[in-house]
Amino acid sequence: MLRFQDFAPSKKPFLASLRGVECETFEDAVATADEWMRREGIRPVSVETVIVPNLWRERGPTDADFAQHEYSEWYQFVRVWYEGK
């Protein structure tokens, strides 16, 4: 069975930041994915970078959402596809 696991840069509290949170880097997410594959003995079928706009809505985005809006924030994460049980 084909499965996937996502690895996104996580947010962590950062007291010196005016925003109150600091995000890990994309490289941190890649390192986390690499460690998980090594630890679990995962042989990936594919590894991809996924980039999506800030579309957080209760019912998800529609095609019109993509066509009608300009997005100021984009999110990047790693998706690992693998065969599993």
PyMOL Python script that loads the backbone (N, CA, C, O; Angstrom):
from pymol import cmd

cmd.read_pdbstr("""\
ATOM      1  N   MET A   1       0.845  -1.168   0.000  1.00  0.00           N
ATOM      2  CA  MET A   1       0.000   0.000   0.000  1.00  0.00           C
ATOM      3  C   MET A   1       0.897   1.239   0.000  1.00  0.00           C
ATOM      4  O   MET A   1       1.869   1.307   0.752  1.00  0.00           O
ATOM      5  N   LEU A   2       0.570   2.203  -0.834  1.00  0.00           N
ATOM      6  CA  LEU A   2       1.320   3.446  -0.916  1.00  0.00           C
ATOM      7  C   LEU A   2       0.864   4.397   0.191  1.00  0.00           C
ATOM      8  O   LEU A   2      -0.332   4.619   0.380  1.00  0.00           O
ATOM      9  N   ARG A   3       1.822   4.947   0.909  1.00  0.00           N
ATOM     10  CA  ARG A   3       1.546   5.876   2.008  1.00  0.00           C
ATOM     11  C   ARG A   3       2.433   7.103   1.868  1.00  0.00           C
ATOM     12  O   ARG A   3       3.378   7.111   1.079  1.00  0.00           O
ATOM     13  N   PHE A   4       2.122   8.139   2.640  1.00  0.00           N
ATOM     14  CA  PHE A   4       2.981   9.315   2.649  1.00  0.00           C
ATOM     15  C   PHE A   4       3.081   9.878   4.059  1.00  0.00           C
ATOM     16  O   PHE A   4       2.228   9.629   4.911  1.00  0.00           O
ATOM     17  N   GLN A   5       4.140  10.637   4.281  1.00  0.00           N
ATOM     18  CA  GLN A   5       4.354  11.335   5.546  1.00  0.00           C
ATOM     19  C   GLN A   5       4.856  12.727   5.203  1.00  0.00           C
ATOM     20  O   GLN A   5       5.772  12.880   4.394  1.00  0.00           O
ATOM     21  N   ASP A   6       4.254  13.749   5.820  1.00  0.00           N
ATOM     22  CA  ASP A   6       4.647  15.134   5.587  1.00  0.00           C
ATOM     23  C   ASP A   6       5.541  15.638   6.709  1.00  0.00           C
ATOM     24  O   ASP A   6       5.369  15.270   7.871  1.00  0.00           O
ATOM     25  N   PHE A   7       6.501  16.486   6.346  1.00  0.00           N
ATOM     26  CA  PHE A   7       7.419  17.097   7.302  1.00  0.00           C
ATOM     27  C   PHE A   7       7.470  18.590   7.019  1.00  0.00           C
ATOM     28  O   PHE A   7       8.083  19.031   6.046  1.00  0.00           O
ATOM     29  N   ALA A   8       6.818  19.365   7.883  1.00  0.00           N
ATOM     30  CA  ALA A   8       6.779  20.816   7.724  1.00  0.00           C
ATOM     31  C   ALA A   8       7.650  21.461   8.787  1.00  0.00           C
ATOM     32  O   ALA A   8       7.786  20.932   9.890  1.00  0.00           O
ATOM     33  N   PRO A   9       8.236  22.599   8.458  1.00  0.00           N
ATOM     34  CA  PRO A   9       8.953  23.337   9.501  1.00  0.00           C
ATOM     35  C   PRO A   9       7.981  23.662  10.635  1.00  0.00           C
ATOM     36  O   PRO A   9       6.892  24.187  10.399  1.00  0.00           O
ATOM     37  N   SER A  10       8.377  23.351  11.844  1.00  0.00           N
ATOM     38  CA  SER A  10       7.468  23.591  12.967  1.00  0.00           C
ATOM     39  C   SER A  10       7.666  24.993  13.527  1.00  0.00           C
ATOM     40  O   SER A  10       8.714  25.615  13.354  1.00  0.00           O
ATOM     41  N   LYS A  11       6.632  25.465  14.200  1.00  0.00           N
ATOM     42  CA  LYS A  11       6.705  26.756  14.868  1.00  0.00           C
ATOM     43  C   LYS A  11       7.090  26.498  16.307  1.00  0.00           C
ATOM     44  O   LYS A  11       6.635  25.530  16.916  1.00  0.00           O
ATOM     45  N   LYS A  12       7.928  27.365  16.852  1.00  0.00           N
ATOM     46  CA  LYS A  12       8.340  27.228  18.239  1.00  0.00           C
ATOM     47  C   LYS A  12       8.332  28.604  18.888  1.00  0.00           C
ATOM     48  O   LYS A  12       8.619  29.601  18.226  1.00  0.00           O
ATOM     49  N   PRO A  13       8.005  28.671  20.186  1.00  0.00           N
ATOM     50  CA  PRO A  13       8.011  29.970  20.866  1.00  0.00           C
ATOM     51  C   PRO A  13       9.406  30.583  20.825  1.00  0.00           C
ATOM     52  O   PRO A  13      10.412  29.888  20.974  1.00  0.00           O
ATOM     53  N   PHE A  14       9.447  31.870  20.624  1.00  0.00           N
ATOM     54  CA  PHE A  14      10.726  32.572  20.567  1.00  0.00           C
ATOM     55  C   PHE A  14      10.550  33.898  21.285  1.00  0.00           C
ATOM     56  O   PHE A  14       9.934  34.816  20.745  1.00  0.00           O
ATOM     57  N   LEU A  15      11.084  34.011  22.500  1.00  0.00           N
ATOM     58  CA  LEU A  15      10.835  35.175  23.347  1.00  0.00           C
ATOM     59  C   LEU A  15      11.379  36.477  22.770  1.00  0.00           C
ATOM     60  O   LEU A  15      10.790  37.537  22.985  1.00  0.00           O
ATOM     61  N   ALA A  16      12.483  36.416  22.047  1.00  0.00           N
ATOM     62  CA  ALA A  16      13.093  37.643  21.532  1.00  0.00           C
ATOM     63  C   ALA A  16      12.385  38.153  20.270  1.00  0.00           C
ATOM     64  O   ALA A  16      12.654  39.266  19.818  1.00  0.00           O
ATOM     65  N   SER A  17      11.506  37.366  19.716  1.00  0.00           N
ATOM     66  CA  SER A  17      10.816  37.750  18.488  1.00  0.00           C
ATOM     67  C   SER A  17       9.620  38.632  18.803  1.00  0.00           C
ATOM     68  O   SER A  17       8.900  38.381  19.770  1.00  0.00           O
ATOM     69  N   LEU A  18       9.404  39.652  18.002  1.00  0.00           N
ATOM     70  CA  LEU A  18       8.234  40.507  18.185  1.00  0.00           C
ATOM     71  C   LEU A  18       6.951  39.756  17.873  1.00  0.00           C
ATOM     72  O   LEU A  18       5.891  40.075  18.410  1.00  0.00           O
ATOM     73  N   ARG A  19       7.050  38.766  17.009  1.00  0.00           N
ATOM     74  CA  ARG A  19       5.876  37.984  16.633  1.00  0.00           C
ATOM     75  C   ARG A  19       5.559  36.908  17.663  1.00  0.00           C
ATOM     76  O   ARG A  19       4.437  36.401  17.674  1.00  0.00           O
ATOM     77  N   GLY A  20       6.487  36.542  18.518  1.00  0.00           N
ATOM     78  CA  GLY A  20       6.243  35.542  19.539  1.00  0.00           C
ATOM     79  C   GLY A  20       6.506  34.106  19.109  1.00  0.00           C
ATOM     80  O   GLY A  20       6.526  33.210  19.953  1.00  0.00           O
ATOM     81  N   VAL A  21       6.708  33.865  17.814  1.00  0.00           N
ATOM     82  CA  VAL A  21       7.031  32.532  17.335  1.00  0.00           C
ATOM     83  C   VAL A  21       8.126  32.632  16.288  1.00  0.00           C
ATOM     84  O   VAL A  21       8.286  33.651  15.617  1.00  0.00           O
ATOM     85  N   GLU A  22       8.859  31.568  16.172  1.00  0.00           N
ATOM     86  CA  GLU A  22       9.898  31.466  15.148  1.00  0.00           C
ATOM     87  C   GLU A  22       9.692  30.132  14.450  1.00  0.00           C
ATOM     88  O   GLU A  22       9.418  29.124  15.103  1.00  0.00           O
ATOM     89  N   CYS A  23       9.819  30.117  13.143  1.00  0.00           N
ATOM     90  CA  CYS A  23       9.650  28.871  12.389  1.00  0.00           C
ATOM     91  C   CYS A  23      11.009  28.252  12.114  1.00  0.00           C
ATOM     92  O   CYS A  23      11.994  28.949  11.870  1.00  0.00           O
ATOM     93  N   GLU A  24      11.039  26.926  12.161  1.00  0.00           N
ATOM     94  CA  GLU A  24      12.239  26.226  11.724  1.00  0.00           C
ATOM     95  C   GLU A  24      12.431  26.490  10.235  1.00  0.00           C
ATOM     96  O   GLU A  24      11.521  26.975   9.562  1.00  0.00           O
ATOM     97  N   THR A  25      13.592  26.178   9.736  1.00  0.00           N
ATOM     98  CA  THR A  25      13.856  26.348   8.313  1.00  0.00           C
ATOM     99  C   THR A  25      13.386  25.117   7.540  1.00  0.00           C
ATOM    100  O   THR A  25      13.110  24.066   8.117  1.00  0.00           O
ATOM    101  N   PHE A  26      13.305  25.276   6.234  1.00  0.00           N
ATOM    102  CA  PHE A  26      12.964  24.145   5.374  1.00  0.00           C
ATOM    103  C   PHE A  26      14.027  23.059   5.522  1.00  0.00           C
ATOM    104  O   PHE A  26      13.713  21.869   5.499  1.00  0.00           O
ATOM    105  N   GLU A  27      15.280  23.470   5.674  1.00  0.00           N
ATOM    106  CA  GLU A  27      16.377  22.510   5.856  1.00  0.00           C
ATOM    107  C   GLU A  27      16.169  21.682   7.119  1.00  0.00           C
ATOM    108  O   GLU A  27      16.525  20.504   7.147  1.00  0.00           O
ATOM    109  N   ASP A  28      15.594  22.282   8.170  1.00  0.00           N
ATOM    110  CA  ASP A  28      15.273  21.529   9.394  1.00  0.00           C
ATOM    111  C   ASP A  28      14.234  20.448   9.102  1.00  0.00           C
ATOM    112  O   ASP A  28      14.333  19.336   9.619  1.00  0.00           O
ATOM    113  N   ALA A  29      13.241  20.772   8.276  1.00  0.00           N
ATOM    114  CA  ALA A  29      12.212  19.789   7.910  1.00  0.00           C
ATOM    115  C   ALA A  29      12.824  18.648   7.105  1.00  0.00           C
ATOM    116  O   ALA A  29      12.460  17.487   7.295  1.00  0.00           O
ATOM    117  N   VAL A  30      13.754  18.974   6.205  1.00  0.00           N
ATOM    118  CA  VAL A  30      14.437  17.940   5.419  1.00  0.00           C
ATOM    119  C   VAL A  30      15.240  17.026   6.354  1.00  0.00           C
ATOM    120  O   VAL A  30      15.223  15.806   6.195  1.00  0.00           O
ATOM    121  N   ALA A  31      15.936  17.613   7.317  1.00  0.00           N
ATOM    122  CA  ALA A  31      16.719  16.821   8.267  1.00  0.00           C
ATOM    123  C   ALA A  31      15.811  15.916   9.103  1.00  0.00           C
ATOM    124  O   ALA A  31      16.174  14.776   9.392  1.00  0.00           O
ATOM    125  N   THR A  32      14.646  16.409   9.489  1.00  0.00           N
ATOM    126  CA  THR A  32      13.692  15.597  10.251  1.00  0.00           C
ATOM    127  C   THR A  32      13.197  14.420   9.412  1.00  0.00           C
ATOM    128  O   THR A  32      13.095  13.298   9.908  1.00  0.00           O
ATOM    129  N   ALA A  33      12.888  14.679   8.134  1.00  0.00           N
ATOM    130  CA  ALA A  33      12.454  13.604   7.232  1.00  0.00           C
ATOM    131  C   ALA A  33      13.554  12.563   7.065  1.00  0.00           C
ATOM    132  O   ALA A  33      13.290  11.360   7.094  1.00  0.00           O
ATOM    133  N   ASP A  34      14.786  13.030   6.891  1.00  0.00           N
ATOM    134  CA  ASP A  34      15.921  12.123   6.726  1.00  0.00           C
ATOM    135  C   ASP A  34      16.108  11.245   7.964  1.00  0.00           C
ATOM    136  O   ASP A  34      16.323  10.039   7.845  1.00  0.00           O
ATOM    137  N   GLU A  35      16.027  11.840   9.132  1.00  0.00           N
ATOM    138  CA  GLU A  35      16.182  11.085  10.386  1.00  0.00           C
ATOM    139  C   GLU A  35      15.052  10.059  10.535  1.00  0.00           C
ATOM    140  O   GLU A  35      15.304   8.926  10.943  1.00  0.00           O
ATOM    141  N   TRP A  36      13.820  10.440  10.213  1.00  0.00           N
ATOM    142  CA  TRP A  36      12.685   9.526  10.304  1.00  0.00           C
ATOM    143  C   TRP A  36      12.874   8.334   9.374  1.00  0.00           C
ATOM    144  O   TRP A  36      12.634   7.194   9.771  1.00  0.00           O
ATOM    145  N   MET A  37      13.307   8.590   8.128  1.00  0.00           N
ATOM    146  CA  MET A  37      13.522   7.489   7.182  1.00  0.00           C
ATOM    147  C   MET A  37      14.601   6.544   7.683  1.00  0.00           C
ATOM    148  O   MET A  37      14.454   5.325   7.587  1.00  0.00           O
ATOM    149  N   ARG A  38      15.684   7.095   8.217  1.00  0.00           N
ATOM    150  CA  ARG A  38      16.772   6.266   8.744  1.00  0.00           C
ATOM    151  C   ARG A  38      16.303   5.450   9.943  1.00  0.00           C
ATOM    152  O   ARG A  38      16.541   4.244  10.012  1.00  0.00           O
ATOM    153  N   ARG A  39      15.630   6.120  10.897  1.00  0.00           N
ATOM    154  CA  ARG A  39      15.175   5.467  12.130  1.00  0.00           C
ATOM    155  C   ARG A  39      14.159   4.357  11.858  1.00  0.00           C
ATOM    156  O   ARG A  39      14.212   3.299  12.485  1.00  0.00           O
ATOM    157  N   GLU A  40      13.232   4.596  10.921  1.00  0.00           N
ATOM    158  CA  GLU A  40      12.164   3.638  10.635  1.00  0.00           C
ATOM    159  C   GLU A  40      12.509   2.651   9.518  1.00  0.00           C
ATOM    160  O   GLU A  40      11.720   1.754   9.222  1.00  0.00           O
ATOM    161  N   GLY A  41      13.671   2.806   8.903  1.00  0.00           N
ATOM    162  CA  GLY A  41      14.059   1.915   7.815  1.00  0.00           C
ATOM    163  C   GLY A  41      13.208   2.114   6.567  1.00  0.00           C
ATOM    164  O   GLY A  41      12.956   1.163   5.827  1.00  0.00           O
ATOM    165  N   ILE A  42      12.771   3.330   6.335  1.00  0.00           N
ATOM    166  CA  ILE A  42      11.910   3.656   5.197  1.00  0.00           C
ATOM    167  C   ILE A  42      12.739   3.764   3.929  1.00  0.00           C
ATOM    168  O   ILE A  42      13.774   4.431   3.907  1.00  0.00           O
ATOM    169  N   ARG A  43      12.281   3.109   2.883  1.00  0.00           N
ATOM    170  CA  ARG A  43      12.877   3.254   1.548  1.00  0.00           C
ATOM    171  C   ARG A  43      11.859   4.039   0.718  1.00  0.00           C
ATOM    172  O   ARG A  43      10.846   3.487   0.288  1.00  0.00           O
ATOM    173  N   PRO A  44      12.127   5.313   0.497  1.00  0.00           N
ATOM    174  CA  PRO A  44      11.127   6.141  -0.177  1.00  0.00           C
ATOM    175  C   PRO A  44      10.917   5.753  -1.632  1.00  0.00           C
ATOM    176  O   PRO A  44      11.853   5.362  -2.329  1.00  0.00           O
ATOM    177  N   VAL A  45       9.675   5.866  -2.074  1.00  0.00           N
ATOM    178  CA  VAL A  45       9.327   5.714  -3.480  1.00  0.00           C
ATOM    179  C   VAL A  45       9.598   7.042  -4.173  1.00  0.00           C
ATOM    180  O   VAL A  45      10.072   7.082  -5.309  1.00  0.00           O
ATOM    181  N   SER A  46       9.284   8.140  -3.461  1.00  0.00           N
ATOM    182  CA  SER A  46       9.477   9.482  -3.987  1.00  0.00           C
ATOM    183  C   SER A  46       9.544  10.460  -2.824  1.00  0.00           C
ATOM    184  O   SER A  46       8.915  10.251  -1.787  1.00  0.00           O
ATOM    185  N   VAL A  47      10.303  11.519  -3.003  1.00  0.00           N
ATOM    186  CA  VAL A  47      10.356  12.606  -2.033  1.00  0.00           C
ATOM    187  C   VAL A  47      10.122  13.886  -2.821  1.00  0.00           C
ATOM    188  O   VAL A  47      10.769  14.129  -3.840  1.00  0.00           O
ATOM    189  N   GLU A  48       9.182  14.709  -2.333  1.00  0.00           N
ATOM    190  CA  GLU A  48       8.871  15.922  -3.071  1.00  0.00           C
ATOM    191  C   GLU A  48       8.768  17.125  -2.151  1.00  0.00           C
ATOM    192  O   GLU A  48       8.503  16.998  -0.956  1.00  0.00           O
ATOM    193  N   THR A  49       8.982  18.278  -2.726  1.00  0.00           N
ATOM    194  CA  THR A  49       8.752  19.538  -2.045  1.00  0.00           C
ATOM    195  C   THR A  49       7.364  20.017  -2.444  1.00  0.00           C
ATOM    196  O   THR A  49       7.038  20.085  -3.629  1.00  0.00           O
ATOM    197  N   VAL A  50       6.554  20.345  -1.452  1.00  0.00           N
ATOM    198  CA  VAL A  50       5.199  20.825  -1.709  1.00  0.00           C
ATOM    199  C   VAL A  50       5.140  22.274  -1.243  1.00  0.00           C
ATOM    200  O   VAL A  50       5.558  22.596  -0.131  1.00  0.00           O
ATOM    201  N   ILE A  51       4.616  23.142  -2.101  1.00  0.00           N
ATOM    202  CA  ILE A  51       4.464  24.553  -1.761  1.00  0.00           C
ATOM    203  C   ILE A  51       2.995  24.916  -1.968  1.00  0.00           C
ATOM    204  O   ILE A  51       2.446  24.721  -3.052  1.00  0.00           O
ATOM    205  N   VAL A  52       2.364  25.444  -0.922  1.00  0.00           N
ATOM    206  CA  VAL A  52       0.953  25.800  -0.991  1.00  0.00           C
ATOM    207  C   VAL A  52       0.736  27.196  -0.405  1.00  0.00           C
ATOM    208  O   VAL A  52       1.470  27.618   0.489  1.00  0.00           O
ATOM    209  N   PRO A  53      -0.266  27.907  -0.908  1.00  0.00           N
ATOM    210  CA  PRO A  53      -0.595  29.204  -0.316  1.00  0.00           C
ATOM    211  C   PRO A  53      -1.351  29.018   0.987  1.00  0.00           C
ATOM    212  O   PRO A  53      -1.804  27.919   1.306  1.00  0.00           O
ATOM    213  N   ASN A  54      -1.478  30.082   1.718  1.00  0.00           N
ATOM    214  CA  ASN A  54      -2.220  30.058   2.973  1.00  0.00           C
ATOM    215  C   ASN A  54      -3.713  29.980   2.654  1.00  0.00           C
ATOM    216  O   ASN A  54      -4.379  31.001   2.486  1.00  0.00           O
ATOM    217  N   LEU A  55      -4.222  28.752   2.576  1.00  0.00           N
ATOM    218  CA  LEU A  55      -5.626  28.511   2.222  1.00  0.00           C
ATOM    219  C   LEU A  55      -6.392  27.833   3.343  1.00  0.00           C
ATOM    220  O   LEU A  55      -7.300  27.051   3.063  1.00  0.00           O
ATOM    221  N   TRP A  56      -6.070  28.096   4.583  1.00  0.00           N
ATOM    222  CA  TRP A  56      -6.691  27.360   5.672  1.00  0.00           C
ATOM    223  C   TRP A  56      -8.139  27.795   5.823  1.00  0.00           C
ATOM    224  O   TRP A  56      -8.428  28.911   6.255  1.00  0.00           O
ATOM    225  N   ARG A  57      -9.035  26.902   5.462  1.00  0.00           N
ATOM    226  CA  ARG A  57     -10.476  27.120   5.575  1.00  0.00           C
ATOM    227  C   ARG A  57     -11.081  25.814   6.069  1.00  0.00           C
ATOM    228  O   ARG A  57     -10.484  24.746   5.929  1.00  0.00           O
ATOM    229  N   GLU A  58     -12.256  25.912   6.642  1.00  0.00           N
ATOM    230  CA  GLU A  58     -12.894  24.712   7.188  1.00  0.00           C
ATOM    231  C   GLU A  58     -13.168  23.664   6.124  1.00  0.00           C
ATOM    232  O   GLU A  58     -13.005  22.472   6.385  1.00  0.00           O
ATOM    233  N   ARG A  59     -13.581  24.078   4.929  1.00  0.00           N
ATOM    234  CA  ARG A  59     -13.937  23.115   3.893  1.00  0.00           C
ATOM    235  C   ARG A  59     -12.846  22.968   2.836  1.00  0.00           C
ATOM    236  O   ARG A  59     -13.033  22.221   1.875  1.00  0.00           O
ATOM    237  N   GLY A  60     -11.736  23.642   2.980  1.00  0.00           N
ATOM    238  CA  GLY A  60     -10.653  23.519   2.015  1.00  0.00           C
ATOM    239  C   GLY A  60     -10.798  24.493   0.863  1.00  0.00           C
ATOM    240  O   GLY A  60     -11.827  25.155   0.728  1.00  0.00           O
ATOM    241  N   PRO A  61      -9.768  24.584   0.031  1.00  0.00           N
ATOM    242  CA  PRO A  61      -9.779  25.545  -1.069  1.00  0.00           C
ATOM    243  C   PRO A  61     -10.612  25.053  -2.250  1.00  0.00           C
ATOM    244  O   PRO A  61     -10.864  23.858  -2.398  1.00  0.00           O
ATOM    245  N   THR A  62     -11.025  25.986  -3.072  1.00  0.00           N
ATOM    246  CA  THR A  62     -11.684  25.660  -4.335  1.00  0.00           C
ATOM    247  C   THR A  62     -10.820  26.222  -5.449  1.00  0.00           C
ATOM    248  O   THR A  62      -9.915  27.016  -5.193  1.00  0.00           O
ATOM    249  N   ASP A  63     -11.089  25.822  -6.674  1.00  0.00           N
ATOM    250  CA  ASP A  63     -10.335  26.372  -7.802  1.00  0.00           C
ATOM    251  C   ASP A  63     -10.458  27.885  -7.853  1.00  0.00           C
ATOM    252  O   ASP A  63      -9.505  28.571  -8.221  1.00  0.00           O
ATOM    253  N   ALA A  64     -11.629  28.420  -7.485  1.00  0.00           N
ATOM    254  CA  ALA A  64     -11.830  29.870  -7.497  1.00  0.00           C
ATOM    255  C   ALA A  64     -10.914  30.560  -6.494  1.00  0.00           C
ATOM    256  O   ALA A  64     -10.478  31.686  -6.734  1.00  0.00           O
ATOM    257  N   ASP A  65     -10.613  29.901  -5.370  1.00  0.00           N
ATOM    258  CA  ASP A  65      -9.704  30.488  -4.385  1.00  0.00           C
ATOM    259  C   ASP A  65      -8.351  30.775  -5.010  1.00  0.00           C
ATOM    260  O   ASP A  65      -7.759  31.824  -4.752  1.00  0.00           O
ATOM    261  N   PHE A  66      -7.854  29.859  -5.825  1.00  0.00           N
ATOM    262  CA  PHE A  66      -6.557  30.047  -6.455  1.00  0.00           C
ATOM    263  C   PHE A  66      -6.597  31.169  -7.486  1.00  0.00           C
ATOM    264  O   PHE A  66      -5.640  31.932  -7.614  1.00  0.00           O
ATOM    265  N   ALA A  67      -7.693  31.270  -8.216  1.00  0.00           N
ATOM    266  CA  ALA A  67      -7.783  32.222  -9.324  1.00  0.00           C
ATOM    267  C   ALA A  67      -8.060  33.648  -8.866  1.00  0.00           C
ATOM    268  O   ALA A  67      -7.661  34.593  -9.546  1.00  0.00           O
ATOM    269  N   GLN A  68      -8.729  33.830  -7.738  1.00  0.00           N
ATOM    270  CA  GLN A  68      -9.206  35.154  -7.371  1.00  0.00           C
ATOM    271  C   GLN A  68      -8.376  35.864  -6.320  1.00  0.00           C
ATOM    272  O   GLN A  68      -8.665  37.022  -6.016  1.00  0.00           O
ATOM    273  N   HIS A  69      -7.377  35.243  -5.758  1.00  0.00           N
ATOM    274  CA  HIS A  69      -6.650  35.853  -4.650  1.00  0.00           C
ATOM    275  C   HIS A  69      -5.156  35.929  -4.929  1.00  0.00           C
ATOM    276  O   HIS A  69      -4.582  35.098  -5.632  1.00  0.00           O
ATOM    277  N   GLU A  70      -4.553  36.958  -4.350  1.00  0.00           N
ATOM    278  CA  GLU A  70      -3.095  37.023  -4.312  1.00  0.00           C
ATOM    279  C   GLU A  70      -2.691  36.601  -2.907  1.00  0.00           C
ATOM    280  O   GLU A  70      -3.279  37.054  -1.924  1.00  0.00           O
ATOM    281  N   TYR A  71      -1.705  35.750  -2.815  1.00  0.00           N
ATOM    282  CA  TYR A  71      -1.312  35.214  -1.525  1.00  0.00           C
ATOM    283  C   TYR A  71       0.010  35.818  -1.092  1.00  0.00           C
ATOM    284  O   TYR A  71       0.974  35.851  -1.857  1.00  0.00           O
ATOM    285  N   SER A  72       0.045  36.294   0.144  1.00  0.00           N
ATOM    286  CA  SER A  72       1.277  36.876   0.661  1.00  0.00           C
ATOM    287  C   SER A  72       2.107  35.842   1.415  1.00  0.00           C
ATOM    288  O   SER A  72       3.311  36.024   1.597  1.00  0.00           O
ATOM    289  N   GLU A  73       1.474  34.768   1.850  1.00  0.00           N
ATOM    290  CA  GLU A  73       2.193  33.733   2.583  1.00  0.00           C
ATOM    291  C   GLU A  73       2.095  32.404   1.856  1.00  0.00           C
ATOM    292  O   GLU A  73       1.016  31.992   1.431  1.00  0.00           O
ATOM    293  N   TRP A  74       3.221  31.747   1.718  1.00  0.00           N
ATOM    294  CA  TRP A  74       3.289  30.427   1.100  1.00  0.00           C
ATOM    295  C   TRP A  74       3.992  29.491   2.076  1.00  0.00           C
ATOM    296  O   TRP A  74       4.890  29.908   2.808  1.00  0.00           O
ATOM    297  N   TYR A  75       3.587  28.243   2.086  1.00  0.00           N
ATOM    298  CA  TYR A  75       4.150  27.249   2.983  1.00  0.00           C
ATOM    299  C   TYR A  75       4.820  26.146   2.177  1.00  0.00           C
ATOM    300  O   TYR A  75       4.295  25.689   1.162  1.00  0.00           O
ATOM    301  N   GLN A  76       5.978  25.732   2.644  1.00  0.00           N
ATOM    302  CA  GLN A  76       6.766  24.717   1.956  1.00  0.00           C
ATOM    303  C   GLN A  76       7.014  23.566   2.933  1.00  0.00           C
ATOM    304  O   GLN A  76       7.382  23.785   4.087  1.00  0.00           O
ATOM    305  N   PHE A  77       6.806  22.329   2.449  1.00  0.00           N
ATOM    306  CA  PHE A  77       7.096  21.169   3.278  1.00  0.00           C
ATOM    307  C   PHE A  77       7.568  20.009   2.413  1.00  0.00           C
ATOM    308  O   PHE A  77       7.484  20.052   1.186  1.00  0.00           O
ATOM    309  N   VAL A  78       8.063  18.977   3.077  1.00  0.00           N
ATOM    310  CA  VAL A  78       8.574  17.780   2.412  1.00  0.00           C
ATOM    311  C   VAL A  78       7.537  16.679   2.530  1.00  0.00           C
ATOM    312  O   VAL A  78       7.002  16.446   3.614  1.00  0.00           O
ATOM    313  N   ARG A  79       7.246  15.999   1.427  1.00  0.00           N
ATOM    314  CA  ARG A  79       6.352  14.830   1.456  1.00  0.00           C
ATOM    315  C   ARG A  79       7.145  13.626   1.002  1.00  0.00           C
ATOM    316  O   ARG A  79       7.742  13.632  -0.074  1.00  0.00           O
ATOM    317  N   VAL A  80       7.149  12.585   1.833  1.00  0.00           N
ATOM    318  CA  VAL A  80       7.830  11.329   1.537  1.00  0.00           C
ATOM    319  C   VAL A  80       6.779  10.281   1.205  1.00  0.00           C
ATOM    320  O   VAL A  80       5.932   9.964   2.040  1.00  0.00           O
ATOM    321  N   TRP A  81       6.827   9.741  -0.009  1.00  0.00           N
ATOM    322  CA  TRP A  81       5.960   8.633  -0.419  1.00  0.00           C
ATOM    323  C   TRP A  81       6.736   7.339  -0.233  1.00  0.00           C
ATOM    324  O   TRP A  81       7.905   7.249  -0.608  1.00  0.00           O
ATOM    325  N   TYR A  82       6.078   6.328   0.352  1.00  0.00           N
ATOM    326  CA  TYR A  82       6.737   5.061   0.627  1.00  0.00           C
ATOM    327  C   TYR A  82       5.717   3.928   0.613  1.00  0.00           C
ATOM    328  O   TYR A  82       4.513   4.168   0.698  1.00  0.00           O
ATOM    329  N   GLU A  83       6.196   2.719   0.507  1.00  0.00           N
ATOM    330  CA  GLU A  83       5.314   1.554   0.596  1.00  0.00           C
ATOM    331  C   GLU A  83       5.254   1.100   2.037  1.00  0.00           C
ATOM    332  O   GLU A  83       6.287   0.961   2.693  1.00  0.00           O
ATOM    333  N   GLY A  84       4.060   0.869   2.530  1.00  0.00           N
ATOM    334  CA  GLY A  84       3.881   0.468   3.929  1.00  0.00           C
ATOM    335  C   GLY A  84       2.714  -0.466   4.085  1.00  0.00           C
ATOM    336  O   GLY A  84       2.034  -0.800   3.114  1.00  0.00           O
ATOM    337  N   LYS A  85       2.483  -0.888   5.307  1.00  0.00           N
ATOM    338  CA  LYS A  85       1.395  -1.831   5.613  1.00  0.00           C
ATOM    339  C   LYS A  85       0.105  -1.105   5.826  1.00  0.00           C
ATOM    340  O   LYS A  85      -0.919  -1.733   6.093  1.00  0.00           O
TER     341      LYS A  85
END
""", "prot")
cmd.dss("prot")
cmd.show_as("cartoon", "prot")
cmd.util.cbc("prot")
cmd.orient("prot")
